[in-house]
Amino acid sequence: MKKTEKLTEGLFYVVRFPSEWSLMTLSLPPGSDICHADYWLDDGVFFMDRYWYPEVFLEHPEWFPDRKLFHDEIGLLPYGFPRGRAVNVDGQHIIYHGDDLEDCMDCTRASIESSFGIEGRAKWVYDEHERCLAHDRDRLRTLLEFPETWKACSHPEGAGL
């Protein structure tokens, strides 16, 4: 593979930051088997802590007097935001998703495909295991105090657990 060639497989999250929604992607070599919970702990929590902790601490210093407490709490919520997985199966690009993107997120299927270098060439397949978990979504909305909401399921099987 050329160094400039984008990897066509990986994971994504659509995450709410203080001022906007953002697409977070992790490109992976073919056959990699990293799960969303690991990606969330490795990268998602870092970005959430970096951008959200100052906001939350300013409004509610008593909630998380220690930054590690905030970091640990966010780390327990890997199924709260819309997410999915891009894979290549026998030459066919497939994006497994939980059908939970909303207009307010300002993230389109085309932008997700583009982030993996497969724009216009992916088949989107609903996968119940990629659905958001309502408990995680609601806890994030409470902690971070933002108004938007999106589809989520109440049973853990739907969140890939």
N, C-alpha and C positions, 0 to 999 in steps of 0.2 A: 504494500500500500504506500502510495506517495505521501510525504509529510503534509502536503497541502490538501489532500483528499479528506473530506469530512467522513466521520464514521456514521453509518446509517442506522445504528442500533443504540438504544439507551433508554433512560428514564426521564420523565419530566414531571414537574409540579407547576401549577399556576397558583402563585402565592400573593397574599395581600401584604404590602409594605405600607408604612404610614401615609405616603402620598400617592401610591398607585399600586395596581396589580402588576405582577411581573412573571415572566416565564423563566423557570429554572430548569436547565437540562444537564444531563450527564451522559455524554457519548461513551459507548462501551464497545470493545472489540467483539466480534461475533462469538456467540456462545457464552458470554459472561453471565454470571448468575448472581448479581447483586440485587437485593430486594429494596423496596422503597424505604423500609424502616432503617436500613443501614445508610442509605443515601441521606435520609432525613437527619440521622444522628451525625453523619460526617459533614454535611454541607448546609442543610436546611436550618438546623438549630444555630449554626454559626451566623448565618445571615439574619435570622429572626432576632437573635440576641443583639447583633450589631445595630440593627435599625430600629427595633422595637423597645429594647430595654430602656433607653433614655426617655422615651415617650411614657412608658408605663410607670417608671420610677418617679418621673416628674409629677404625674397625676396621683399616684398611689404609692408613696414610698414605704408604707407599712405592709403592702402585699409581698414585696420581694426585697427586704433590706439587704440581702446578699445576692449579688448577680448570679451566683451559681444556682440559687433556688429557682430563678427565672429560667435559666438554661435547662435545668433538670425538668421543670414543668413542661416547657415547650417540647423537650425531647420525648415526652410521653404521648405526644399527639401527632404521630406520623400519618394518620389517615384522615386528617381534618380538611386538607385542601384538595382540589381536583388534581388528579395525577394520571399517569398512564405509562405505557411501555411501547417503544418502537422496536420491532424485530424484523428480520428477514427470514422468510420461510420459503425455501426452494426458489429463491429469486424474486419472491413477492414481498413487497414492503407492507407490513401490517402494523397498525397502531391500535393497541388494546386500550380502551378507555372506559370510564364509568358514567359517561353521558351526563356530566355535571358542570360543563362550562356554561357560563352565563354571560350575557351581553356586557354587564357592568365590569367584567374582568378584562375587557379589551384584549383578548387573546383568541385568535382564530385557529381553526384547524390548519389553515395555510401557514400561519406563523410557526406552529409546532412542527409541521412537515419541513419547513425551511430550515429550522434549527438543526435538523438531522440530515439536511441535504437531499431530501426526497420529495420536495414540493410537487404536488400534482401526480405523484406516483404511488401514493399509499392508499391502502384499503383500511377504512376505519371499522373496527369490530368491537361491539359492546362486550365488556367482560365484567361480570358482577364483582369479581375480586378487585377491580380497580375503583369501585365506588367509594365515596367518602363515608366515613362513619359519623353518624349524627352526634354522638358524645364528643368526639374530637373536634368536629366543626363548632359545636356550641361552646365548648370550653375555650377555643381560640377566640371566638367572637366576644365572649365575656371578658377574657383577659385583655384583649387588645382593643376592645370597645369600638368596633367598626360595625356599621349597620347592614352591610350587604349579607345576603345569605344565598345558599345554593342547595341543590338536591343532595340528600344523604340518606343512607339506610340506617335502621336502628339495630340491625343484627350483625354481629361480628363476622359471620360467614361472607357477607357482602363486601367486607373491607379486606379480604385476603388473609384473614386470621385463621 
